[in-house]
Amino acid sequence: MNPVVSIIMGSTSDLPVMEKAAALLNDLKVPFEMNALSAHRTPAEVETFAREAAGRGIQVIIAAAGMAAALPGVIAAGTTLPVIGVPVKGAVLDGVDALYSMVQMPPGIPVATVAIDGAMNAAILAVQILALGDASLAASLAAYKENLKKKIVQANETLREVRFAYKTN
């Protein structure tokens, strides 16, 4: 099956964060690809990727980057596909620099941005976009969300059984 989601990261150091997106897409049987491309180190390759993604069947791009976080914006500038940015926590400003870089895009070049290290939400958002035109995927997503609800209900039931004992001296 050809990939419909592309997960792009600025370097493989972002892989521990982006594995969560890959795992969710895999669980929901959404075909995806993963690449490491740098807006600063491989700008020509990023431009080619952005320009050719739709023609290869990609429908949504998830782009992760830290620090200056130019990658999602550069990709968004070169395609009409939806781009979801994942700011990656860095050593200096804890990912706030990347978050600001993504949410402060100029008019006409949007990057839908999730929380710092929010790769799982990026994957869910990608699936929500794809599910608009795929009833089977929409049903899988609804089942996934229902399962989240069941986990919380079960956790709440478990908490009701917790009893606190306190000692008196």
C-alpha contacts under 8 A as a table, 3 or more apart, distances in Angstrom:
res1	aa1	res2	aa2	distance
1	M	31	P	6.54
2	N	31	P	6.42
2	N	32	F	7.63
2	N	57	G	7.17
3	P	6	S	7.04
3	P	30	V	7.67
3	P	31	P	4.43
3	P	32	F	4.24
3	P	33	E	5.85
3	P	57	G	6.91
3	P	58	I	6.25
4	V	30	V	7.29
4	V	31	P	5.82
4	V	32	F	5.74
4	V	57	G	5.83
4	V	58	I	4.19
4	V	59	Q	5.18
4	V	60	V	6.69
5	V	30	V	7.58
5	V	31	P	6.65
5	V	32	F	4.64
5	V	33	E	6.58
5	V	58	I	5.48
5	V	59	Q	5.96
5	V	60	V	4.98
5	V	61	I	5.67
5	V	62	I	7.34
5	V	126	A	7.53
6	S	32	F	5.53
6	S	33	E	4.98
6	S	34	M	5.97
6	S	35	N	7.74
6	S	58	I	6.52
6	S	60	V	6.57
6	S	61	I	4.83
6	S	62	I	6.09
7	I	18	M	7.77
7	I	22	A	7.82
7	I	32	F	7.16
7	I	33	E	6.05
7	I	34	M	4.70
7	I	35	N	6.41
7	I	61	I	6.07
7	I	62	I	4.79
7	I	63	A	5.91
7	I	64	A	7.81
8	I	34	M	5.79
8	I	35	N	4.93
8	I	36	A	5.67
8	I	37	L	6.61
8	I	61	I	7.39
8	I	62	I	6.15
8	I	63	A	4.69
8	I	64	A	6.20
9	M	12	T	6.93
9	M	14	D	6.25
9	M	15	L	7.52
9	M	18	M	7.86
9	M	34	M	7.93
9	M	35	N	6.43
9	M	36	A	4.86
9	M	37	L	6.14
9	M	38	S	7.47
9	M	63	A	5.71
9	M	64	A	4.66
9	M	65	A	5.95
9	M	71	L	7.85
10	G	14	D	7.09
10	G	36	A	5.56
10	G	37	L	5.25
10	G	38	S	4.64
10	G	39	A	7.22
10	G	64	A	6.45
10	G	65	A	5.25
10	G	66	G	7.63
10	G	71	L	6.72
11	S	14	D	5.87
11	S	15	L	7.72
11	S	36	A	5.17
11	S	37	L	6.63
11	S	38	S	6.78
11	S	65	A	7.99
12	T	15	L	5.18
12	T	36	A	6.22
13	S	16	P	7.11
14	D	17	V	5.63
14	D	18	M	6.29
14	D	64	A	7.26
14	D	65	A	7.40
14	D	88	V	7.10
15	L	18	M	4.90
15	L	19	E	5.75
16	P	19	E	5.49
16	P	20	K	7.64
17	V	20	K	6.19
17	V	21	A	7.95
17	V	88	V	7.54
17	V	117	D	5.99
17	V	118	G	7.84
17	V	119	A	6.33
18	M	21	A	5.32
18	M	22	A	6.51
18	M	64	A	7.53
18	M	119	A	5.53
18	M	120	M	7.93
19	E	22	A	4.94
19	E	23	A	6.00
19	E	119	A	7.83
20	K	23	A	5.10
20	K	24	L	6.32
20	K	119	A	5.89
20	K	120	M	5.34
21	A	24	L	5.29
21	A	25	L	6.21
21	A	119	A	5.00
21	A	120	M	4.68
21	A	121	N	7.66
21	A	122	A	6.79
21	A	123	A	4.95
22	A	25	L	5.19
22	A	26	N	5.99
22	A	32	F	7.64
22	A	123	A	7.56
23	A	26	N	5.02
23	A	27	D	6.07
24	L	27	D	5.01
24	L	28	L	6.25
24	L	120	M	6.76
24	L	123	A	6.59
24	L	124	I	7.62
25	L	28	L	5.19
25	L	29	K	6.02
25	L	30	V	5.04
25	L	31	P	7.15
25	L	32	F	7.29
25	L	123	A	6.42
25	L	127	V	7.71
26	N	29	K	4.87
26	N	30	V	5.91
26	N	31	P	7.11
27	D	30	V	7.76
28	L	137	L	7.61
28	L	140	S	6.61
28	L	141	L	7.48
30	V	127	V	7.85
37	L	41	R	7.88
37	L	42	T	6.28
37	L	45	E	7.15
37	L	46	V	6.17
38	S	41	R	5.10
38	S	42	T	5.09
38	S	43	P	6.54
38	S	46	V	6.91
38	S	71	L	6.54
39	A	42	T	5.85
39	A	43	P	4.83
39	A	46	V	6.21
39	A	70	A	6.10
39	A	71	L	4.95
39	A	74	V	6.86
40	H	43	P	5.73
40	H	70	A	7.91
42	T	45	E	5.45
42	T	46	V	6.36
43	P	46	V	5.07
43	P	47	E	6.17
44	A	47	E	5.12
44	A	48	T	6.22
45	E	48	T	5.06
45	E	49	F	6.01
46	V	49	F	5.01
46	V	50	A	6.14
46	V	71	L	7.97
46	V	74	V	7.63
46	V	75	I	6.78
47	E	50	A	5.23
47	E	51	R	6.13
47	E	74	V	7.55
47	E	75	I	6.92
47	E	78	G	6.44
48	T	51	R	5.15
48	T	52	E	6.03
49	F	52	E	5.34
49	F	53	A	5.72
49	F	75	I	7.86
50	A	53	A	5.51
50	A	75	I	5.17
50	A	76	A	7.44
50	A	78	G	5.10
50	A	79	T	5.38
51	R	54	A	7.51
51	R	78	G	5.55
51	R	79	T	5.72
52	E	55	G	5.35
52	E	56	R	6.45
53	A	56	R	5.24
53	A	57	G	6.70
53	A	58	I	5.39
53	A	59	Q	7.99
53	A	79	T	7.77
54	A	57	G	5.20
54	A	58	I	5.00
54	A	59	Q	6.36
54	A	79	T	7.75
54	A	81	L	6.96
55	G	58	I	7.30
58	I	61	I	7.36
59	Q	81	L	6.23
59	Q	82	P	7.42
59	Q	130	L	7.52
60	V	81	L	5.97
60	V	82	P	5.32
60	V	83	V	6.23
60	V	84	I	7.75
60	V	126	A	6.19
60	V	129	I	7.85
60	V	130	L	7.79
61	I	81	L	7.13
61	I	82	P	6.31
61	I	83	V	4.80
61	I	84	I	6.16
61	I	126	A	7.84
62	I	72	P	7.92
62	I	83	V	5.83
62	I	84	I	4.71
62	I	85	G	5.95
62	I	86	V	7.21
62	I	122	A	6.71
62	I	123	A	7.52
62	I	126	A	7.66
63	A	71	L	6.78
63	A	72	P	5.15
63	A	83	V	6.91
63	A	84	I	6.10
63	A	85	G	4.97
63	A	86	V	6.07
64	A	69	A	7.72
64	A	71	L	7.29
64	A	72	P	6.86
64	A	85	G	5.72
64	A	86	V	4.46
64	A	87	P	5.86
64	A	88	V	6.50
65	A	68	A	7.80
65	A	69	A	4.70
65	A	70	A	7.23
65	A	71	L	6.29
65	A	72	P	7.35
65	A	85	G	7.77
65	A	86	V	6.56
65	A	87	P	5.51
65	A	88	V	5.53
65	A	98	A	6.83
66	G	69	A	4.93
66	G	87	P	5.66
66	G	88	V	4.51
66	G	89	K	6.26
66	G	90	G	5.98
66	G	95	G	6.37
66	G	97	D	7.63
66	G	98	A	5.07
67	M	88	V	7.66
67	M	89	K	7.93
67	M	90	G	6.21
67	M	93	L	7.91
67	M	95	G	6.64
67	M	97	D	5.59
67	M	98	A	4.90
68	A	97	D	6.47
68	A	98	A	5.64
68	A	101	S	6.34
69	A	72	P	7.03
69	A	73	G	7.98
69	A	87	P	7.09
69	A	97	D	7.79
69	A	98	A	4.93
69	A	99	L	7.88
69	A	101	S	5.90
69	A	102	M	6.80
70	A	73	G	5.52
70	A	74	V	6.06
70	A	101	S	7.02
70	A	102	M	7.61
71	L	74	V	5.22
71	L	75	I	6.15
72	P	75	I	5.18
72	P	76	A	6.06
72	P	83	V	6.77
72	P	84	I	7.38
72	P	85	G	5.66
72	P	102	M	7.03
72	P	111	V	6.68
73	G	76	A	4.92
73	G	77	A	6.07
73	G	102	M	6.75
73	G	105	M	6.90
73	G	109	I	7.07
73	G	110	P	7.63
73	G	111	V	6.47
74	V	77	A	5.11
74	V	78	G	6.57
75	I	78	G	5.24
75	I	79	T	6.47
75	I	83	V	7.53
76	A	79	T	5.46
76	A	80	T	7.04
76	A	81	L	7.42
76	A	82	P	7.48
76	A	83	V	5.97
76	A	109	I	5.91
76	A	110	P	6.80
76	A	111	V	6.63
77	A	109	I	5.78
82	P	111	V	7.52
82	P	112	A	7.72
83	V	110	P	7.61
83	V	111	V	5.39
83	V	112	A	6.24
84	I	111	V	5.65
84	I	112	A	4.63
84	I	113	T	5.59
84	I	114	V	7.40
84	I	122	A	6.27
84	I	126	A	7.61
85	G	102	M	6.57
85	G	111	V	5.94
85	G	112	A	5.92
85	G	113	T	4.57
85	G	114	V	6.42
85	G	122	A	7.43
86	V	99	L	7.88
86	V	113	T	6.12
86	V	114	V	5.73
86	V	115	A	6.86
86	V	116	I	6.44
86	V	117	D	6.23
86	V	118	G	6.10
86	V	119	A	6.09
86	V	122	A	6.92
87	P	95	G	6.14
87	P	96	V	7.86
87	P	98	A	5.02
87	P	99	L	5.15
87	P	102	M	7.37
87	P	113	T	7.63
87	P	114	V	7.39
87	P	115	A	6.86
87	P	116	I	4.83
87	P	117	D	5.97
87	P	118	G	7.57
88	V	95	G	5.46
88	V	98	A	6.65
88	V	116	I	5.60
88	V	117	D	5.04
89	K	93	L	7.70
89	K	94	D	4.76
89	K	95	G	3.74
89	K	96	V	7.47
89	K	98	A	7.68
89	K	116	I	6.13
89	K	117	D	6.27
90	G	93	L	6.17
90	G	94	D	4.85
90	G	95	G	5.04
91	A	94	D	5.90
91	A	95	G	7.95
92	V	95	G	7.94
93	L	96	V	5.72
93	L	97	D	6.12
94	D	97	D	7.59
95	G	98	A	5.15
95	G	99	L	6.17
95	G	116	I	6.05
96	V	99	L	4.92
96	V	100	Y	6.14
96	V	116	I	7.50
97	D	100	Y	5.32
97	D	101	S	6.23
98	A	101	S	5.04
98	A	102	M	6.34
99	L	102	M	5.33
99	L	103	V	6.26
99	L	113	T	7.62
99	L	115	A	7.59
99	L	116	I	6.65
100	Y	103	V	5.31
100	Y	104	Q	5.84
101	S	104	Q	5.63
101	S	105	M	7.06
102	M	105	M	6.07
102	M	111	V	6.29
102	M	113	T	6.49
103	V	111	V	6.76
103	V	112	A	7.53
103	V	113	T	6.33
105	M	109	I	6.17
105	M	110	P	6.10
105	M	111	V	6.98
106	P	109	I	5.85
106	P	110	P	7.35
107	P	110	P	7.00
113	T	122	A	7.88
114	V	118	G	5.69
114	V	119	A	7.67
114	V	121	N	6.67
114	V	122	A	6.22
115	A	118	G	4.74
118	G	121	N	5.53
118	G	122	A	6.41
119	A	122	A	4.94
119	A	123	A	6.32
120	M	123	A	5.14
120	M	124	I	6.29
121	N	124	I	4.91
121	N	125	L	6.04
122	A	125	L	5.11
122	A	126	A	6.17
123	A	126	A	4.97
123	A	127	V	6.18
124	I	127	V	5.04
124	I	128	Q	6.13
125	L	128	Q	4.96
125	L	129	I	6.28
126	A	129	I	5.18
126	A	130	L	6.27
127	V	130	L	4.99
127	V	131	A	5.83
127	V	137	L	7.58
127	V	141	L	7.39
128	Q	131	A	5.04
128	Q	132	L	6.65
128	Q	138	A	7.34
128	Q	141	L	7.51
129	I	132	L	5.66
130	L	133	G	6.03
130	L	134	D	6.57
130	L	137	L	7.60
131	A	134	D	4.68
131	A	135	A	6.37
131	A	136	S	7.73
131	A	137	L	5.24
131	A	138	A	4.63
131	A	141	L	7.86
132	L	135	A	7.44
132	L	138	A	7.15
134	D	137	L	5.37
134	D	138	A	6.19
135	A	138	A	4.90
135	A	139	A	6.21
136	S	139	A	5.14
136	S	140	S	6.36
137	L	140	S	4.96
137	L	141	L	6.11
138	A	141	L	5.07
138	A	142	A	6.14
139	A	142	A	5.02
139	A	143	A	6.18
140	S	143	A	5.08
140	S	144	Y	6.15
141	L	144	Y	4.95
141	L	145	K	6.23
142	A	145	K	5.17
142	A	146	E	6.09
143	A	146	E	4.97
143	A	147	N	6.14
144	Y	147	N	5.14
144	Y	148	L	6.48
145	K	148	L	5.00
145	K	149	K	6.42
146	E	149	K	5.02
146	E	150	K	6.28
147	N	150	K	4.96
147	N	151	K	6.26
148	L	151	K	5.21
148	L	152	I	6.56
149	K	152	I	5.30
149	K	153	V	6.25
150	K	153	V	5.05
150	K	154	Q	6.05
151	K	154	Q	5.14
151	K	155	A	6.09
152	I	155	A	4.94
152	I	156	N	6.08
153	V	156	N	5.11
153	V	157	E	6.29
154	Q	157	E	5.07
154	Q	158	T	6.23
155	A	158	T	5.06
155	A	159	L	6.22
156	N	159	L	5.04
156	N	160	R	6.38
157	E	160	R	5.22
157	E	161	E	7.03
158	T	161	E	5.50
158	T	162	V	7.17
159	L	162	V	5.28
160	R	163	R	7.88
